[in-house]
Amino acid sequence: MRNPDLILDQVRARYRENWRDWLLHGDDANFSFPLAAPSANAIARDYDAVGQWPRTWRTWSETQPAARLRTVTRHTVVGTQEVFTHLDLPTIDP
């Protein structure tokens, strides 16, 4: 499970590697970053620890109105859980 700090490092790295191409060629860029969502087994095994992860992402996303968190539903022994799978950004500003 990747936290916001790790994903922001990936955003910065992708920007550093590609900004010239995006500027010169106007290529459509893929601004989607996988969050390494927990599996159903991980959720059931360590529900309390795994439960902090989506709260962290929700808190972060409240301060980033352009960011979108993509979700998927996991069916676990503790019930149906919605988990975040990707961070999608409309653009990357330096």
N, C-alpha and C positions, 0 to 999 in steps of 0.2 A: 504494500500500500504506500503510494507516494504522497507526501505532504505538499502543501503549497510552496514551501521554500525550495524543495527539490524540483518541482515543475517549473517554477520561475527561473531556476538555473538553466533548465532545458530550453525555455523560451529565449533567454538571453543568448545561449550558445547557438541556437538556430538562427537568431537574428544576426549575430556576428558572422556566421558562415554564409548567409544568403542575401544580406541587404543589398549588395552591389548588383547581383543578378535581378532582384526584384525591381530595383530602381532603373536599371538599364533596359531590361527586357519586358517589364510589366507582366511578368509571369504570375499566374494565379498561384498563390502560396497556400499550402495546407497548414492551417494554424490549429491543429488538433493534437492534443497531448494525452496519451494513455495514462491513467491513474493507478493501474495495477489493482483493480478492485478486488476485495476479498472474495474467496469462493464461499459457497454455502457451507462447506465443512469448516472453514476458518471462522465464519460467523458463529456457528454453533459451538465450536470449541472454546472460543474466547470472546464471548458476546460483549462483555464490558469494555475490553480493550479495543475491539473492533468498532464498538459504538462511538468511541471518541473521534474516530477518523471522519465520519460524515459530518459530525458537529463542527469540526475544524474547517472542513470545506464550506459548509453553509455560512459560517462566520466570515470566512475570507470572501466568499462570493457576494455577500451583502455589501461589501465595500468596492466591488468591481461590477458595476451594472452592465457592462458590455459583455462580460464573460458568461458563458453558458456551461452548465454541468450536465453532461449526458448521463442518463440512468439506464439501469436494467433491473429487473425483478429477480431476486433469488428466493427459491423455496427451501426453507431450512426447517429443522426440527423445532426451532423456536418461533416459527411462523414465517410469513412472507415478508421479505425485506427489500426495500429499494436501495440500491447502491449506485454510487457514481462510477462511471467507467472512463470518461474523457472530459478534459477541459477543452472547450472550443472557443476560439477568439476570433472576432471579425477582422482584426488587424493587430499588428505588433508595433507599438511605438517604442522608439529607443529609450 
